[in-house]
Amino acid sequence: MVTRLLHRCGLELGPESDLMPPQADNPEGFWEHLRFVALNDELLASLGGAWDLPPRPDESFTGPQMNPLLLKARLLIEGFAPANVWGWKDPRNSLTLPFWQDLLPGLRTLIVVRNPLEVAHSMRERNGTSYSFALRLWEIYNRRLVEVANEKDRLVTRYDAFFEDTESELRKILQFADLKDTELRSAAALVSTRRRHTHFTIDDLIDAGGCLISAKRVREGKAIVLGDDTTDQRGLRMEIVA
């Protein structure tokens, strides 16, 4: 959803033909660039992992075995050269961020934090995973991000905030991404609470007691930090983790 709003506000995501098509359980689309997703899968596989089997945190995306993937990544990035502000969405970015940081100095990372119970429910419906496994993945993904994403180049936003005050939350992201706010209201109008598939509260999370990162940290927003205005001649790049 957030990527869709940013696209309406001018964030370049690449050709529509490269984006993951909508499905019955997500008719508004996933807004994920299929070539970035495929490359992230290859990166994880090169370390013996996968999206649901995160490599060890001490694994490195360096070495001669990475050269073919580096070439693929550079060619993919070159396709966005004409864009002023561009980005891509893929939850796998949580695990492959060091690779992209080396390629794109000053890369900004937008982290959309969603209640882990909602993530677990979605994964169970779509992939048939257990709740405990999904919660563990949520914890690993978010912990890796906090450890790797530079504080000055990341912005954390709550998914719930878009159903509380869409314009205010979206405005903060537009400022972070150097996107104009001329389409702010039309983008905000795309958000509808009626289309929200599942909703759990922080109190539900506390009652569940099954998440390894405490709900207290989520409630207090301990991970929320603001980014800066780093850019270069190739334009601003923003990686979206949702």
C-alpha positions as a Markdown table, in Angstrom:
| # | Residue | x | y | z |
|---|---|---|---|---|
| 1 | Met | 0.0 | 0.0 | 0.0 |
| 2 | Val | 2.7 | 2.5 | 1.0 |
| 3 | Thr | 4.6 | 1.9 | -2.3 |
| 4 | Arg | 1.5 | 2.6 | -4.2 |
| 5 | Leu | 1.0 | 5.9 | -2.5 |
| 6 | Leu | 4.6 | 6.9 | -3.2 |
| 7 | His | 4.3 | 5.9 | -6.8 |
| 8 | Arg | 1.3 | 8.3 | -7.1 |
| 9 | Cys | 3.5 | 11.0 | -5.6 |
| 10 | Gly | 6.2 | 10.5 | -8.2 |
| 11 | Leu | 8.4 | 7.7 | -7.0 |
| 12 | Glu | 9.7 | 5.8 | -10.1 |
| 13 | Leu | 9.3 | 2.0 | -9.8 |
| 14 | Gly | 10.2 | 0.9 | -13.3 |
| 15 | Pro | 8.0 | -0.4 | -16.2 |
| 16 | Glu | 4.6 | -1.7 | -15.2 |
| 17 | Ser | 5.5 | -5.0 | -17.0 |
| 18 | Asp | 8.3 | -5.5 | -14.4 |
| 19 | Leu | 6.0 | -5.2 | -11.4 |
| 20 | Met | 4.4 | -8.2 | -9.7 |
| 21 | Pro | 0.8 | -8.4 | -11.0 |
| 22 | Pro | -2.1 | -8.2 | -8.6 |
| 23 | Gln | -3.7 | -11.3 | -7.2 |
| 24 | Ala | -7.1 | -12.3 | -5.9 |
| 25 | Asp | -5.9 | -11.7 | -2.3 |
| 26 | Asn | -4.3 | -8.4 | -3.2 |
| 27 | Pro | -6.2 | -6.8 | -6.1 |
| 28 | Glu | -4.4 | -3.4 | -5.6 |
| 29 | Gly | -1.1 | -5.0 | -6.4 |
| 30 | Phe | 2.1 | -5.8 | -4.6 |
| 31 | Trp | 4.2 | -3.0 | -6.3 |
| 32 | Glu | 7.3 | -5.2 | -6.1 |
| 33 | His | 9.8 | -5.1 | -9.0 |
| 34 | Leu | 10.2 | -8.7 | -10.2 |
| 35 | Arg | 13.8 | -8.3 | -11.2 |
| 36 | Phe | 14.8 | -7.0 | -7.8 |
| 37 | Val | 12.9 | -9.8 | -6.2 |
| 38 | Ala | 14.7 | -12.4 | -8.4 |
| 39 | Leu | 18.1 | -10.9 | -7.7 |
| 40 | Asn | 17.5 | -10.8 | -4.0 |
| 41 | Asp | 16.6 | -14.4 | -4.2 |
| 42 | Glu | 19.8 | -15.2 | -6.0 |
| 43 | Leu | 21.8 | -13.2 | -3.4 |
| 44 | Leu | 20.3 | -15.2 | -0.6 |
| 45 | Ala | 20.8 | -18.5 | -2.4 |
| 46 | Ser | 24.4 | -17.7 | -3.0 |
| 47 | Leu | 24.8 | -17.7 | 0.8 |
| 48 | Gly | 22.8 | -20.9 | 1.1 |
| 49 | Gly | 19.7 | -19.2 | 2.3 |
| 50 | Ala | 16.3 | -18.0 | 1.1 |
| 51 | Trp | 13.6 | -15.5 | 2.1 |
| 52 | Asp | 12.3 | -18.0 | 4.6 |
| 53 | Leu | 15.8 | -19.3 | 5.6 |
| 54 | Pro | 17.8 | -16.1 | 6.4 |
| 55 | Pro | 21.6 | -16.5 | 6.1 |
| 56 | Arg | 23.7 | -16.1 | 9.2 |
| 57 | Pro | 24.2 | -12.4 | 10.1 |
| 58 | Asp | 28.0 | -12.8 | 9.7 |
| 59 | Glu | 27.7 | -13.9 | 6.1 |
| 60 | Ser | 29.1 | -11.5 | 3.5 |
| 61 | Phe | 27.9 | -10.5 | 0.1 |
| 62 | Thr | 31.5 | -10.1 | -1.1 |
| 63 | Gly | 33.9 | -12.3 | -3.0 |
| 64 | Pro | 34.4 | -13.4 | -6.6 |
| 65 | Gln | 31.3 | -15.6 | -6.5 |
| 66 | Met | 29.3 | -12.4 | -6.3 |
| 67 | Asn | 30.6 | -10.8 | -9.5 |
| 68 | Pro | 27.8 | -12.1 | -11.8 |
| 69 | Leu | 25.2 | -10.8 | -9.4 |
| 70 | Leu | 27.0 | -7.4 | -9.1 |
| 71 | Leu | 26.8 | -7.1 | -12.9 |
| 72 | Lys | 23.1 | -8.0 | -12.9 |
| 73 | Ala | 22.5 | -5.4 | -10.2 |
| 74 | Arg | 24.5 | -2.6 | -12.0 |
| 75 | Leu | 22.5 | -3.3 | -15.2 |
| 76 | Leu | 19.3 | -3.1 | -13.3 |
| 77 | Ile | 20.2 | 0.1 | -11.6 |
| 78 | Glu | 21.3 | 1.7 | -14.9 |
| 79 | Gly | 17.7 | 1.3 | -16.1 |
| 80 | Phe | 16.7 | 4.0 | -13.6 |
| 81 | Ala | 19.3 | 6.5 | -14.6 |
| 82 | Pro | 16.8 | 9.0 | -16.1 |
| 83 | Ala | 14.7 | 9.0 | -12.9 |
| 84 | Asn | 15.2 | 11.7 | -10.3 |
| 85 | Val | 13.8 | 9.7 | -7.4 |
| 86 | Trp | 13.4 | 5.9 | -7.8 |
| 87 | Gly | 13.0 | 2.9 | -5.5 |
| 88 | Trp | 11.9 | -0.6 | -5.1 |
| 89 | Lys | 10.0 | -2.6 | -2.6 |
| 90 | Asp | 10.9 | -6.1 | -1.4 |
| 91 | Pro | 10.9 | -7.5 | 2.1 |
| 92 | Arg | 14.0 | -9.4 | 1.2 |
| 93 | Asn | 15.9 | -6.1 | 1.3 |
| 94 | Ser | 15.9 | -6.7 | 5.1 |
| 95 | Leu | 18.4 | -9.5 | 4.5 |
| 96 | Thr | 20.3 | -8.2 | 1.5 |
| 97 | Leu | 20.7 | -4.5 | 2.5 |
| 98 | Pro | 24.5 | -4.6 | 2.9 |
| 99 | Phe | 24.8 | -5.6 | -0.8 |
| 100 | Trp | 22.7 | -2.7 | -2.0 |
| 101 | Gln | 24.4 | -0.2 | 0.4 |
| 102 | Asp | 27.8 | -1.0 | -1.2 |
| 103 | Leu | 26.4 | -0.4 | -4.7 |
| 104 | Leu | 24.3 | 2.7 | -3.9 |
| 105 | Pro | 26.1 | 5.0 | -1.4 |
| 106 | Gly | 23.6 | 7.2 | 0.4 |
| 107 | Leu | 20.8 | 4.7 | -0.2 |
| 108 | Arg | 17.8 | 5.6 | 1.8 |
| 109 | Thr | 15.7 | 2.9 | 3.4 |
| 110 | Leu | 12.0 | 3.2 | 4.3 |
| 111 | Ile | 11.0 | 0.7 | 6.8 |
| 112 | Val | 7.2 | 0.1 | 7.2 |
| 113 | Val | 6.6 | -1.6 | 10.5 |
| 114 | Arg | 3.5 | -3.7 | 10.7 |
| 115 | Asn | 2.1 | -5.5 | 13.7 |
| 116 | Pro | 3.8 | -8.9 | 13.6 |
| 117 | Leu | 0.5 | -10.7 | 14.3 |
| 118 | Glu | -0.9 | -9.2 | 11.0 |
| 119 | Val | 2.3 | -10.4 | 9.2 |
| 120 | Ala | 2.0 | -13.9 | 10.6 |
| 121 | His | -1.7 | -14.1 | 9.7 |
| 122 | Ser | -0.9 | -12.9 | 6.1 |
| 123 | Met | 1.9 | -15.5 | 5.8 |
| 124 | Arg | -0.3 | -18.3 | 7.1 |
| 125 | Glu | -3.0 | -17.4 | 4.6 |
| 126 | Arg | -0.6 | -17.1 | 1.6 |
| 127 | Asn | 2.1 | -19.6 | 2.4 |
| 128 | Gly | 0.7 | -21.9 | 5.0 |
| 129 | Thr | 3.4 | -21.1 | 7.5 |
| 130 | Ser | 2.9 | -21.5 | 11.2 |
| 131 | Tyr | 2.4 | -18.4 | 13.4 |
| 132 | Ser | 5.5 | -19.1 | 15.4 |
| 133 | Phe | 7.7 | -19.4 | 12.3 |
| 134 | Ala | 6.3 | -16.2 | 10.8 |
| 135 | Leu | 6.8 | -14.3 | 14.1 |
| 136 | Arg | 10.4 | -15.5 | 14.2 |
| 137 | Leu | 11.0 | -14.3 | 10.6 |
| 138 | Trp | 9.5 | -11.0 | 11.5 |
| 139 | Glu | 11.9 | -10.6 | 14.4 |
| 140 | Ile | 14.9 | -11.6 | 12.3 |
| 141 | Tyr | 14.0 | -9.3 | 9.4 |
| 142 | Asn | 13.5 | -6.3 | 11.6 |
| 143 | Arg | 16.5 | -7.0 | 13.8 |
| 144 | Arg | 18.8 | -7.2 | 10.7 |
| 145 | Leu | 17.4 | -3.9 | 9.5 |
| 146 | Val | 18.0 | -2.1 | 12.7 |
| 147 | Glu | 21.5 | -3.4 | 12.9 |
| 148 | Val | 22.5 | -2.6 | 9.3 |
| 149 | Ala | 20.5 | 0.5 | 8.2 |
| 150 | Asn | 22.4 | 3.7 | 8.9 |
| 151 | Glu | 20.4 | 5.9 | 11.3 |
| 152 | Lys | 20.8 | 8.9 | 9.1 |
| 153 | Asp | 19.6 | 7.1 | 6.0 |
| 154 | Arg | 16.6 | 5.3 | 7.2 |
| 155 | Leu | 13.0 | 6.3 | 8.2 |
| 156 | Val | 10.7 | 4.0 | 10.1 |
| 157 | Thr | 6.9 | 4.4 | 9.7 |
| 158 | Arg | 4.1 | 2.5 | 11.3 |
| 159 | Tyr | 1.6 | 0.8 | 8.9 |
| 160 | Asp | -1.2 | 1.7 | 11.3 |
| 161 | Ala | -0.4 | 5.4 | 11.0 |
| 162 | Phe | -1.7 | 5.4 | 7.5 |
| 163 | Phe | -5.2 | 4.6 | 8.8 |
| 164 | Glu | -4.9 | 7.2 | 11.5 |
| 165 | Asp | -3.6 | 10.3 | 9.7 |
| 166 | Thr | -2.6 | 9.4 | 6.1 |
| 167 | Glu | -1.6 | 12.8 | 4.9 |
| 168 | Ser | 0.6 | 13.6 | 7.9 |
| 169 | Glu | 2.4 | 10.2 | 7.7 |
| 170 | Leu | 2.8 | 10.4 | 3.9 |
| 171 | Arg | 4.1 | 14.0 | 4.1 |
| 172 | Lys | 7.0 | 12.8 | 6.4 |
| 173 | Ile | 8.0 | 10.2 | 3.9 |
| 174 | Leu | 7.8 | 12.6 | 0.9 |
| 175 | Gln | 10.1 | 15.0 | 2.8 |
| 176 | Phe | 12.5 | 12.1 | 3.5 |
| 177 | Ala | 12.5 | 11.0 | -0.1 |
| 178 | Asp | 12.7 | 14.5 | -1.6 |
| 179 | Leu | 9.4 | 13.9 | -3.4 |
| 180 | Lys | 7.0 | 16.8 | -4.1 |
| 181 | Asp | 3.7 | 16.9 | -2.2 |
| 182 | Thr | 1.6 | 18.1 | -5.2 |
| 183 | Glu | -0.2 | 14.7 | -5.3 |
| 184 | Leu | -0.4 | 14.3 | -1.5 |
| 185 | Arg | -4.1 | 14.5 | -1.1 |
| 186 | Ser | -5.0 | 12.3 | -4.1 |
| 187 | Ala | -2.5 | 9.7 | -2.9 |
| 188 | Ala | -3.9 | 9.8 | 0.6 |
| 189 | Ala | -7.4 | 9.3 | -0.8 |
| 190 | Leu | -6.4 | 5.9 | -2.0 |
| 191 | Val | -6.3 | 4.6 | 1.6 |
| 192 | Ser | -9.5 | 2.9 | 2.7 |
| 193 | Thr | -10.0 | 1.2 | 6.0 |
| 194 | Arg | -12.6 | -1.0 | 4.4 |
| 195 | Arg | -10.0 | -2.6 | 2.3 |
| 196 | Arg | -7.8 | -3.5 | 5.2 |
| 197 | His | -7.6 | -7.3 | 5.3 |
| 198 | Thr | -6.6 | -7.9 | 9.0 |
| 199 | His | -6.0 | -5.6 | 12.0 |
| 200 | Phe | -4.4 | -6.5 | 15.3 |
| 201 | Thr | -3.6 | -4.0 | 18.0 |
| 202 | Ile | -0.5 | -3.6 | 20.2 |
| 203 | Asp | -2.7 | -5.0 | 23.1 |
| 204 | Asp | -3.4 | -8.1 | 21.0 |
| 205 | Leu | 0.3 | -8.5 | 20.5 |
| 206 | Ile | 1.0 | -8.2 | 24.3 |
| 207 | Asp | -1.8 | -10.7 | 25.0 |
| 208 | Ala | -0.4 | -13.1 | 22.4 |
| 209 | Gly | 3.0 | -12.9 | 24.1 |
| 210 | Gly | 4.6 | -14.7 | 21.2 |
| 211 | Cys | 6.9 | -12.1 | 19.6 |
| 212 | Leu | 10.6 | -12.1 | 20.4 |
| 213 | Ile | 10.9 | -8.3 | 20.1 |
| 214 | Ser | 8.9 | -6.9 | 22.9 |
| 215 | Ala | 5.6 | -5.1 | 22.2 |
| 216 | Lys | 6.8 | -2.3 | 24.5 |
| 217 | Arg | 9.5 | -1.4 | 22.0 |
| 218 | Val | 7.0 | -1.3 | 19.2 |
| 219 | Arg | 4.6 | 0.9 | 21.3 |
| 220 | Glu | 7.3 | 3.3 | 22.2 |
| 221 | Gly | 8.7 | 3.5 | 18.7 |
| 222 | Lys | 12.2 | 2.8 | 19.7 |
| 223 | Ala | 13.3 | 2.0 | 16.2 |
| 224 | Ile | 11.9 | 5.2 | 14.6 |
| 225 | Val | 14.6 | 7.5 | 13.3 |
| 226 | Leu | 14.8 | 10.2 | 10.6 |
| 227 | Gly | 16.9 | 10.1 | 7.4 |
| 228 | Asp | 18.9 | 12.9 | 5.8 |
| 229 | Asp | 19.1 | 14.4 | 2.3 |
| 230 | Thr | 22.0 | 12.4 | 0.8 |
| 231 | Thr | 21.9 | 12.1 | -3.0 |
| 232 | Asp | 24.2 | 12.0 | -6.0 |
| 233 | Gln | 24.2 | 12.5 | -9.8 |
| 234 | Arg | 22.2 | 9.4 | -10.4 |
| 235 | Gly | 19.3 | 10.7 | -8.4 |
| 236 | Leu | 17.9 | 9.6 | -5.1 |
| 237 | Arg | 17.4 | 5.9 | -4.5 |
| 238 | Met | 15.0 | 4.6 | -1.9 |
| 239 | Glu | 14.6 | 1.0 | -0.8 |
| 240 | Ile | 11.3 | 0.1 | 0.7 |
| 241 | Val | 10.9 | -2.7 | 3.2 |
| 242 | Ala | 7.3 | -3.6 | 4.0 |
